[in-house]
Amino acid sequence: MNITMENEIFSITVPTPFQVGPVNCFLIKSDVITLVDTGPRTSEAEEALISQLKEHGFTLEDVDQVVLTHHHPDHIGLAGLMRKKGKRVLGHWKNDRWLEMNDTFLKQHESFMRGIYKEAGVHEMYFQHVHDVEGYLLYTDRAKCDVHLAEGDEVPGCPGWRVMETPGHAQSHISLLHERSGTMIAGDHLIKNISSNPILEPPYDNCTERPKPLLQQRDSYKKTVKVKPAFVYTGHGEPIDDAEQLIKDRLHQQEERSKKVAAFLKQESLTAFQVCQKLFPGIYKKQIGLTLSETIGQLDYLHSEGIITKVKSGENVLYRHN
Ligand SMILES: [Zn+2]
């Protein structure tokens, strides 16, 4: 438990059926009681949430509102249940399409990913994973945000807690910063023991170009260093007490990986899928979505730095070293 002047924060760790392992949710006791993230919609997660709330002296009914750090199923799964219980759900508007999961969005997502895979030159055999939304369909309830949070907003009922938009891992991603104490709740924006993946998502209606998640993630990291958080609670694993060093390490690791990609392209022009196979030999077969997202992120980065050029080649795009 961490006690700041006007807030108490309680950590709650609930199991998930996902490879990442358990997810951390947080209870902020301020003017109102806020649950940050809910865990997936499984009976194990719900039981763990209820029993750990009880250990801290709370029930599910005591919770006034739920804040979502981002839309991934390990974080939003029980948001629908909480809404049914009359709790309001707060989050970035970019969560909405993932909470609603309507047919229009499902179709848009599938056709966007299909386009990405085609352009990247991915073998047809991997197209079965092109529309990987099973986690949402199995482990989340349909829900919506009652209140939208954006950059600079104060979390209602939580004086001193500010919203920071931290996209990269997810377009909807926000972190919460208690400015006076330097306490941050960072969701999956920053994780101590694993580097969080930049994930490709379709553009939003008001934008035609696809987001470039690795570039966004780098910006979110740099923005986080500027606010000098003293202590960072994260979505998975232990909290972080030296965020500045960790962010330096993450940026450096990414730059090193991009040098590797540049070296491949110096030898020959390649499609994103060919780069992915070289960068993640073996692993790409099991995790095509994540490894391709990471690879395209590195290519976006090299392209933005003026190191490589994109060349159209039939249905595919070839990347060429300048
Ligand atoms: Zn997560």
Residues whose N, C-alpha, C, O or C-beta is under 5 A from the ligand:
A	BS01	ZN	D74 D188 G235
